[in-house]
Amino acid sequence: MRHAPARIAMTLAMALMRDHERDWAQAMAIEFEQAEREGQGLGFALGCGTVALRRLVTSFAGWHVVTRYGLALVVLLPMALFHLGCAVHGLRCWLFDSDPYLAMLASGNAGQRTIAVAYRNWSPVILAGLIALGTLHILIAWWITACEWRRVGLAMIAAILVVAGLMLAIAAIHPTPWGMALQGIALLAEILAVPILTVWHRRQTHSPIR
Amino acid sequence: MKRVRRPSKQMLTLLAALADRGGQWWHGYDLMKQTGLQSGTLYPLLMRMTEQGLIEAEWRAPEQPGRPPRHAYRLTAAGVAHIQAHAAPVDGDLGLAGA
């Protein structure tokens, strides 16, 4: 237990070392065992962590790792959570709460009734679309960190198809062109930004300047 | 024209320690103890000096059975020449690894 902080620090340091530095990481890990036996493990591990961090942020390849994880953790995962959160909220309303469209249906306004019927009919499609989109974002994030670009590409195509379906559903239920345009633009911006960032990362992975 | 950087104090300390044992192999942790450099300073130096061809690195069989092989380092002829060119205080009989 006394050695746990040193071992955690060393494991983190090793994880930060890039693939072509595996030999050095292995060398440090073995020397760490020697330092640990002499009670110097924590200092040694922290030093190795500094080396790994410094090499990560001072090289282009290191920045590629940082931005790849940034894209996955800061952009894609929050998007996934947002889509899944919307789906869960919608599911809860749809399955357990009283029908949210009852009031609209009961109103004498014909326009309101039309919208309520449209929402009711399209809700399952939209919920399924949001769940699929959230799941696809999680998969894309996972595969981007692993540099599995073929899978990222396939998932991206699937996400674009889902977005297209969602936009059709949104177009069907939105009574005003503005409401439809706002949601449509948000989805479109998302689905364009993510492929652009992903393609950039994939190109840099194969770049000779790495 | 490529600028030739004067070696840092830490690099000279490390070169001197490596030269001290002639052409023998050193392990990272032993070098730390010998030079007083921390791992955060020592390993970047070892990496850079290996890239520059001043030292050579090799996985060596363990001295005690049951232990994994350890990465070991020693000066190359270029490393010895580098010391002679930059560090007047380091003299004597330098081991010429790979010479």
HADDOCK unambig.tbl for C-alpha pairs under 7 A between the chains (distance, minus, plus):
assign (segid A and resid 27 and name CA) (segid B and resid 70 and name CA) 6.53 0.50 0.50
assign (segid A and resid 27 and name CA) (segid B and resid 71 and name CA) 5.36 0.50 0.50
assign (segid A and resid 30 and name CA) (segid B and resid 70 and name CA) 6.59 0.50 0.50
assign (segid A and resid 31 and name CA) (segid B and resid 28 and name CA) 6.45 0.50 0.50
assign (segid A and resid 31 and name CA) (segid B and resid 29 and name CA) 5.72 0.50 0.50
assign (segid A and resid 35 and name CA) (segid B and resid 29 and name CA) 6.83 0.50 0.50
assign (segid A and resid 44 and name CA) (segid B and resid 39 and name CA) 5.58 0.50 0.50
assign (segid A and resid 47 and name CA) (segid B and resid 38 and name CA) 6.52 0.50 0.50
assign (segid A and resid 47 and name CA) (segid B and resid 39 and name CA) 4.87 0.50 0.50
assign (segid A and resid 47 and name CA) (segid B and resid 40 and name CA) 3.82 0.50 0.50
assign (segid A and resid 48 and name CA) (segid B and resid 39 and name CA) 5.98 0.50 0.50
assign (segid A and resid 48 and name CA) (segid B and resid 40 and name CA) 5.40 0.50 0.50
assign (segid A and resid 50 and name CA) (segid B and resid 40 and name CA) 5.81 0.50 0.50
assign (segid A and resid 51 and name CA) (segid B and resid 40 and name CA) 5.28 0.50 0.50
assign (segid A and resid 51 and name CA) (segid B and resid 44 and name CA) 6.66 0.50 0.50
